[in-house]
Every structure is written in structure tokens, then in C-alpha cells.
């Protein structure tokens, strides 16, 4: 019999490794961490209690499964950064009296706080705020939680703190809640559900990164606020590592590399968010399209092309116009000679066009599945502040496919779409891929098309396919499209940043809206199910991420210039030209550098241009009918016969290694 059963004052605590240990009732997470080890207690940030993060100092009075959270875990970082936003708010309040505070959440990398202040923040202020935050850390202020009735909290923020933004949240967002929590640190108090650090002393390093403007509650008709972003760490060493990653990210910025490597251009003369592909960038894009088209052909996809605009009624029918009208370009109105008027919309989605192709003729159950595919360009009027080179553009091309299948074929088709997406990612070197099953939020059913029963079935099918494919996934409630659940693939790049790229979506709603049918074996009409599928997502975004992931060092098969011939002296120019022509004839994208420069400079320039292969030609190579091969970032790769080298490179290119 265990201690806690003999003694009701003892509780059983299950640790992450499955170990069960007894502790006195009322023990805190910190006391449990101390019993395991002093280092863990020093690093402890919060407690995960039966799957939910709570304060480290909360007394445990019943048997529980726990985990001590440190900065090494995603949940620990979240708690640390949320607490850092409170410490920043305290620093701002001390330095700039009269400042009021809106929202201050933790984000993917760090935190921000929206501030209403009579002071206009500048870059120099950020350094002052950082110093004050570190000083608050050194004060070792205990952070305490207080729970009180909502009405008492309204009274507190109306009189003691005089913060109208917190009062509005209490009177509006939290009007159904009886009890709320406040967190106090010295004279600063914030309305917050927590959890938070036990003390400000955990904060040892901070970097405030930028200032932007925002509107209270995201509403442009409300108060304009100043948003300060930052990131904080429990040690200076981790901050230095982060700063090094930021510098590397700047070097890898796809906008910078896109200009240096002459891949694409953006110009106000064409319009914000409308990229133009230059020849080298067009080659990369074309190679990626050819790669996917080849795979799709093997898997039974049928290519189609659709126009760049469509009648607005088409998008009203699909629901894209009412649902997404905020992010679309205004309709184009066309007046006919007879006085009639038609409205067109720049295509925001390819799906409605594909549904019309499907319904162009009667389909039999024997015809299904039908897999339509198109590299279709679409247009969204993104806010100018959100535009970011290729990764957030206003005109972009989706590798869009729509699969029309019978319900009994659905899970197989989802599995095939997952398989294709995984193949694309692995070929392009994205090995760290997370998968989110994006489900609807039943509490907000009005936001979605279709009935609750349809959603239940669709989500069951998505989960069954994910389980069958053995993918490691997590559930995202409220992340679904308005027409169905989806599987979102989130890749981590070389700098460990997350990017959502490919997606597979199930749709029971559009077949109803477009009255899509097939004739079943019983001779009756039935509804097909639609799968929306895009492994790249958007060509622009995917290539932008790929540029940053590879730092512009593309694999040989994808590089715009695969090789460059570098003659050492003028007397080997004729042989160098012969080599150049032979490589072009073999289908290898090759240039020749016959400038009167030393070969060392030619090699350095080729390295800067990130050309994978350098073919060095000297007197010896000419005499023996050979070539010397250098590889970008590697160096000398040996001497080959011309044909031997061409075969070697062709094998690498066709294998897409």
C-alpha cells in the first residue's frame, strides 16, 4: 500500500517518465522540483498540471500528473515571454508615466505590448526600457496572482489603476465570467489569466526589436496605439545565440538574396506585392513546376487552365466573396452598350472554376476520382503593412488541385495527397515537418458552411487518413476553412523558423453549393466529396522560404546556373568554348567566363553567385581532353573526362539529389 493511501495528507504525483512519488498535500511545483534536483528548481518556470500550464507556486491538494516547465519547452517559453511583456509594461510605466496598456501576449518568437502613451517611442527609448527591465529583474520582485470577482476588478481598474482598456475587457469580453485573475509585481498590476514566472529575477537578458503602430482590438476606427516587440531570455548566452541567428536570418533574407542573385524584382511601377520573375528566378520556378507536374502525371492528375478574372456571381455562389471580401480587390464593373452592367472579380481562388469544369458534363461513379490540377494565379488585397517580398504577396500562383471522389474513396485520396506532399518536402530538403489537423470551432458554427453532421464526418475522415499515414500531428481548433477541415503542413527551415506551406482540405460544402453530382451504380444522383490540395501552397511563398532555407545555395537540379566554365588563360579559350557547348547540348545550364581576370577572382565570383559547379580549364586539361571540377562551398572535386563529368552531373540532376 502506498504512503498517500495510508496517509490522507499525502498525494500521489505522476512525473513525465511515469514515476509516481508521494508528497504532502499542499506541496507546490517549486517544492516538487527541489525534491528532484536543485538545477531543475533553478530552471523551473511553471507547472503543467493535468495537461494545463499553471503557476509554479500553486498548492497541489489531489493526486495529479505534472511536468515542471523550463525555458527549453514551448510552453515554458510562452510563460517566460508573457511575463517579460508584463515586466516591459512595468518598465514603461516607471519611465513614461501616464502610459496605458492594451494587449501584451507571448508570440512565436518573443512578445509585444500595445501601449497608449502621450510619449512617442523611438529607437533610443527601447534601450532605456531594456535597461529598466533588467533592473526590475535584479529587484527579484515576487509575481503574485490574485483572484477576485469581476465587479471588484472593474472597480480596481477604474479607481486604483485607472486603466480604461482593462475595464473595457472586463465589461465586454469577460462579461460572462464571475471571477478573474490579476497579477501583481510591485506597483504594477495586470489583468491576466496567467500563468507567470514566480519572480522577475528569472529575466536575465532582453532585446526590444521594433516599434509599430496598431489599433485597439484591431479596429481601425478605435484608438491608435504603439506596439513594442521584444524577446527575453534566462541567460545572456541564449540571447547571444539568438542574436547570431537573427544576423544569419538577415543574410538569408529572400528579398536581399533575390536582388543579389537576380531572381525576382518588386517595383512600385507595377504595384506593391506584385513580384516580377527575372530569368534566373523563372528557371527555379519552372523547374519546381516541372517536378510537380511530372509527379502529378504519374498519379493521374489532369491539367486545366482558367481565367484570371470571373463573374462576381461565381464567387458569391462559392461564398468566397462574402467570406473574404475584405482581402479582395474591388469588383471591376463593366457597362454594356445596352445599358446592362456586369461585375467581375480578380480571381481570389481557383476552386469555383474547377467545380464548373467538373459539372460541365454528367459524371458516372466509374469516372471517379477525377483529379484536376492547375498552376493558377490568384489575387488578394493584403494590407500594405503585411506585405513581405514573395512570402506575402498580392498576386501569387497556387499549385492548386481539386480531387472529386466518392465518399468511399475519400480516405484513400487524402492519404495519396499526404504522400505527395511529403515527397515534395523531402525532395526539397525540408526534413522537419509538423502537421496540424485544422478543425472547426463548434462554439462558432455560424462561421462555417455545412451542418454539424457534415463537419463531424469530414473531421473523422481527416483524422482516419492522418492515422493511417502514421503522421505525427496536433489538433488546431478554429483553424479550419469555412468549407471544411484541413491538414496543414508546417515546415521548420534551417534557422528553425516555422512556415505553413502545403495543405490538404476536405470539402463537403462546395459540392452542395455548386450542385455537383455523379450517377451511382444505383442509377441515382449522388454528391461527390472535394479535396483541395496544394503541396507548395503558393509558388512565391514556397520559393521565398526555399531561398532562406538554402541561403540561395540551391541543389544542382534547381540552380538557375548549374555550372560555369573558367578558362585559366586565353590560349585555352577555344577548348573552354567546346566544353561549354558540350554541356549546353547535354542540357546542363552552363555559362562561360572569358574575362581577362585571374582564375582565383573568377572562382570567387562564381562562389558569390552560388553556382554549384565550376569547370576549371588549363593547359593540362586541354592537352588531356579533361576538365577539373570544383564544387561550391566544397572545393576541388577532381579531374574527369568531359563525358565522364557530364554523365556524373546529369545523374545528379535527374536524381534531384
ChimeraX attribute file (.defattr): number of C-alpha atoms within 10 A of each C-alpha:
attribute: neighborCount
match mode: 1-to-1
recipient: residues
	/A:1	5
	/A:2	12
	/A:3	15
	/A:4	18
	/A:5	12
	/A:6	9
	/A:7	10
	/A:8	11
	/A:9	15
	/A:10	21
	/A:11	24
	/A:12	21
	/A:13	21
	/A:14	17
	/A:15	15
	/A:16	11
	/A:17	7
	/A:18	9
	/A:19	10
	/A:20	16
	/A:21	16
	/A:22	17
	/A:23	21
	/A:24	17
	/A:25	17
	/A:26	16
	/A:27	17
	/A:28	19
	/A:29	27
	/A:30	23
	/A:31	16
	/A:32	21
	/A:33	21
	/A:34	15
	/A:35	12
	/A:36	11
	/A:37	11
	/A:38	11
	/A:39	10
	/A:40	17
	/A:41	18
	/A:42	13
	/A:43	17
	/A:44	23
	/A:45	27
	/A:46	27
	/A:47	26
	/A:48	18
	/A:49	18
	/A:50	13
	/A:51	11
	/A:52	11
	/A:53	21
	/A:54	21
	/A:55	23
	/A:56	24
	/A:57	19
	/A:58	16
	/A:59	14
	/A:60	17
	/A:61	16
	/A:62	16
	/A:63	18
	/A:64	16
	/A:65	17
	/A:66	19
	/A:67	23
	/A:68	23
	/A:69	24
	/A:70	21
	/A:71	18
	/A:72	9
	/A:73	10
	/A:74	12
	/A:75	18
	/A:76	23
	/A:77	23
	/A:78	22
	/A:79	24
	/A:80	28
	/A:81	29
	/A:82	27
	/A:83	28
	/A:84	30
	/A:85	26
	/A:86	27
	/A:87	23
	/A:88	27
	/A:89	26
	/A:90	22
	/A:91	22
	/A:92	24
	/A:93	18
	/A:94	15
	/A:95	14
	/A:96	15
	/A:97	12
	/A:98	15
	/A:99	16
	/A:100	21
	/A:101	23
	/A:102	21
	/A:103	17
	/A:104	24
	/A:105	19
	/A:106	21
	/A:107	15
	/A:108	11
	/A:109	14
	/A:110	23
	/A:111	24
	/A:112	27
	/A:113	23
	/A:114	26
	/A:115	25
	/A:116	20
	/A:117	17
	/A:118	11
	/A:119	12
	/A:120	8
	/A:121	16
	/A:122	10
	/A:123	11
	/A:124	8
	/A:125	14
	/A:126	20
	/A:127	15
	/A:128	13
	/A:129	24
	/A:130	21
	/A:131	16
	/A:132	19
	/A:133	27
	/A:134	21
	/A:135	16
	/A:136	20
	/A:137	19
	/A:138	15
	/A:139	13
	/A:140	15
	/A:141	16
	/A:142	14
	/A:143	18
	/A:144	17
	/A:145	22
	/A:146	11
	/A:147	13
	/A:148	12
	/A:149	12
	/A:150	20
	/A:151	15
	/A:152	13
	/A:153	21
	/A:154	21
	/A:155	13
	/A:156	16
	/A:157	20
	/A:158	15
	/A:159	10
	/A:160	11
	/A:161	16
	/A:162	15
	/A:163	19
	/A:164	15
	/A:165	18
	/A:166	23
	/A:167	20
	/A:168	15
	/A:169	16
	/A:170	20
	/A:171	15
	/A:172	10
	/A:173	9
	/A:174	14
	/A:175	12
	/A:176	10
	/A:177	11
	/A:178	10
	/A:179	13
	/A:180	18
	/A:181	17
	/A:182	16
	/A:183	21
	/A:184	18
	/A:185	19
	/A:186	13
	/A:187	9
	/A:188	16
	/A:189	20
	/A:190	20
	/A:191	19
	/A:192	20
	/A:193	13
	/A:194	16
	/A:195	21
	/A:196	28
	/A:197	26
	/A:198	21
	/A:199	18
	/A:200	25
	/A:201	17
	/A:202	24
	/A:203	25
	/A:204	19
	/A:205	20
	/A:206	23
	/A:207	19
	/A:208	20
	/A:209	14
	/A:210	13
	/A:211	18
	/A:212	12
	/A:213	12
	/A:214	18
	/A:215	18
	/A:216	19
	/A:217	15
	/A:218	10
	/A:219	10
	/A:220	10
	/A:221	9
	/A:222	11
	/A:223	12
	/A:224	17
	/A:225	19
	/A:226	21
	/A:227	20
	/A:228	23
	/A:229	23
	/A:230	23
	/A:231	22
	/A:232	29
	/A:233	22
	/A:234	18
	/A:235	13
	/A:236	14
	/A:237	12
	/A:238	14
	/A:239	18
	/A:240	13
	/A:241	11
	/A:242	16
	/A:243	13
	/A:244	12
	/A:245	14
	/A:246	13
	/A:247	12
	/A:248	14
	/A:249	17
	/A:250	14
	/A:251	13
	/A:252	20
	/A:253	19
	/A:254	27
	/A:255	20
	/A:256	14
	/A:257	19
	/A:258	24
	/A:259	13
	/A:260	13
	/A:261	17
	/A:262	16
	/A:263	23
	/A:264	21
	/A:265	16
	/A:266	18
	/A:267	11
	/A:268	8
	/A:269	6
	/A:270	10
	/A:271	10
	/A:272	19
	/A:273	26
	/A:274	20
	/A:275	19
	/A:276	15
	/A:277	18
	/A:278	15
	/A:279	13
	/A:280	17
	/A:281	20
	/A:282	15
	/A:283	18
	/A:284	20
	/A:285	20
	/A:286	13
	/A:287	16
	/A:288	20
	/A:289	16
	/A:290	12
	/A:291	15
	/A:292	18
	/A:293	19
	/A:294	12
	/A:295	15
	/A:296	18
	/A:297	12
	/A:298	9
	/A:299	13
	/A:300	12
	/A:301	20
	/A:302	15
	/A:303	14
	/A:304	14
	/A:305	13
	/A:306	15
	/A:307	12
	/A:308	15
	/A:309	17
	/A:310	19
	/A:311	15
	/A:312	19
	/A:313	14
	/A:314	17
	/A:315	23
	/A:316	13
	/A:317	14
	/A:318	22
	/A:319	18
	/A:320	19
	/A:321	19
	/A:322	11
	/A:323	14
	/A:324	12
	/A:325	17
	/A:326	13
	/A:327	15
	/A:328	18
	/A:329	16
	/A:330	13
	/A:331	17
	/A:332	14
	/A:333	12
	/A:334	12
	/A:335	10
	/A:336	9
	/A:337	7
	/A:338	6
	/A:339	7
	/A:340	8
	/A:341	10
	/A:342	13
	/A:343	14
	/A:344	17
	/A:345	21
	/A:346	21
	/A:347	26
	/A:348	26
	/A:349	20
	/A:350	25
	/A:351	20
	/A:352	19
	/A:353	18
	/A:354	21
	/A:355	21
	/A:356	14
	/A:357	13
	/A:358	20
	/A:359	15
	/A:360	10
	/A:361	10
	/A:362	12
	/A:363	18
	/A:364	15
	/A:365	18
	/A:366	11
	/A:367	13
	/A:368	15
	/A:369	19
	/A:370	17
	/A:371	21
	/A:372	22
	/A:373	24
	/A:374	21
	/A:375	21
	/A:376	22
	/A:377	22
	/A:378	19
	/A:379	22
	/A:380	21
	/A:381	18
	/A:382	18
	/A:383	14
	/A:384	12
	/A:385	8
	/A:386	10
	/A:387	16
	/A:388	16
	/A:389	23
	/A:390	27
	/A:391	20
	/A:392	20
	/A:393	23
	/A:394	25
	/A:395	22
	/A:396	23
	/A:397	18
	/A:398	23
	/A:399	21
	/A:400	22
	/A:401	28
	/A:402	27
	/A:403	25
	/A:404	28
	/A:405	23
	/A:406	23
	/A:407	15
	/A:408	10
	/A:409	14
	/A:410	23
	/A:411	22
	/A:412	16
	/A:413	19
	/A:414	25
	/A:415	19
	/A:416	15
	/A:417	23
	/A:418	24
	/A:419	13
	/A:420	18
	/A:421	21
	/A:422	17
	/A:423	14
	/A:424	19
	/A:425	19
	/A:426	12
	/A:427	13
	/A:428	17
	/A:429	15
	/A:430	18
	/A:431	14
	/A:432	14
	/A:433	20
	/A:434	17
	/A:435	20
	/A:436	21
	/A:437	24
	/A:438	22
	/A:439	23
	/A:440	25
	/A:441	15
	/A:442	14
	/A:443	8
	/A:444	9
	/A:445	15
	/A:446	11
	/A:447	14
	/A:448	19
	/A:449	19
	/A:450	18
	/A:451	12
	/A:452	13
	/A:453	8
	/A:454	15
	/A:455	24
	/A:456	14
	/A:457	11
	/A:458	23
	/A:459	19
	/A:460	13
	/A:461	19
	/A:462	24
	/A:463	19
	/A:464	16
	/A:465	20
	/A:466	20
	/A:467	13
	/A:468	12
	/A:469	14
	/A:470	9
	/A:471	14
	/A:472	11
	/A:473	17
	/A:474	12
	/A:475	13
	/A:476	18
	/A:477	14
	/A:478	17
	/A:479	18
	/A:480	21
	/A:481	17
	/A:482	19
	/A:483	20
	/A:484	26
	/A:485	29
	/A:486	27
	/A:487	28
	/A:488	24
	/A:489	26
	/A:490	19
	/A:491	21
	/A:492	18
	/A:493	19
	/A:494	17
	/A:495	13
	/A:496	11
	/A:497	14
	/A:498	17
	/A:499	17
	/A:500	19
	/A:501	21
	/A:502	24
	/A:503	22
	/A:504	24
	/A:505	24
	/A:506	27
	/A:507	25
	/A:508	23
	/A:509	21
	/A:510	22
	/A:511	18
	/A:512	15
	/A:513	14
	/A:514	16
	/A:515	14
	/A:516	22
	/A:517	23
	/A:518	24
	/A:519	17
	/A:520	15
	/A:521	11
	/A:522	8
	/A:523	10
	/A:524	9
	/A:525	16
	/A:526	18
	/A:527	18
	/A:528	28
	/A:529	25
	/A:530	28
	/A:531	22
	/A:532	23
	/A:533	26
	/A:534	23
	/A:535	27
	/A:536	25
	/A:537	21
	/A:538	26
	/A:539	24
	/A:540	22
	/A:541	23
	/A:542	21
	/A:543	19
	/A:544	22
	/A:545	25
	/A:546	20
	/A:547	20
	/A:548	24
	/A:549	24
	/A:550	15
	/A:551	18
	/A:552	22
	/A:553	19
	/A:554	20
	/A:555	18
	/A:556	22
	/A:557	23
	/A:558	19
	/A:559	21
	/A:560	25
	/A:561	21
	/A:562	21
	/A:563	28
	/A:564	22
	/A:565	27
	/A:566	28
	/A:567	29
	/A:568	22
	/A:569	17
	/A:570	12
	/A:571	12
	/A:572	19
	/A:573	20
	/A:574	12
	/A:575	19
	/A:576	27
	/A:577	18
	/A:578	11
	/A:579	23
	/A:580	22
	/A:581	16
	/A:582	16
	/A:583	23
	/A:584	14
	/A:585	11
	/A:586	14
	/A:587	12
	/A:588	20
	/A:589	18
	/A:590	22
	/A:591	19
	/A:592	18
	/A:593	18
	/A:594	18
	/A:595	13
	/A:596	11
	/A:597	12
	/A:598	12
	/A:599	19
	/A:600	11
	/A:601	10
	/A:602	22
	/A:603	22
	/A:604	12
	/A:605	12
	/A:606	20
	/A:607	18
	/A:608	13
	/A:609	16
	/A:610	22
	/A:611	26
	/A:612	23
	/A:613	23
	/A:614	27
	/A:615	23
	/A:616	22
	/A:617	24
	/A:618	22
	/A:619	14
	/A:620	12
	/A:621	20
	/A:622	17
	/A:623	10
	/A:624	10
	/A:625	15
	/A:626	21
	/A:627	25
	/A:628	21
	/A:629	20
	/A:630	19
	/A:631	17
	/A:632	21
	/A:633	13
	/A:634	8
	/A:635	13
	/A:636	13
	/A:637	13
	/A:638	11
	/A:639	16
	/A:640	17
	/A:641	14
	/A:642	16
	/A:643	16
	/A:644	13
	/A:645	19
	/A:646	18
	/A:647	13
	/A:648	11
	/A:649	20
	/A:650	18
	/A:651	13
	/A:652	14
	/A:653	18
	/A:654	10
	/A:655	10
	/A:656	14
	/A:657	12
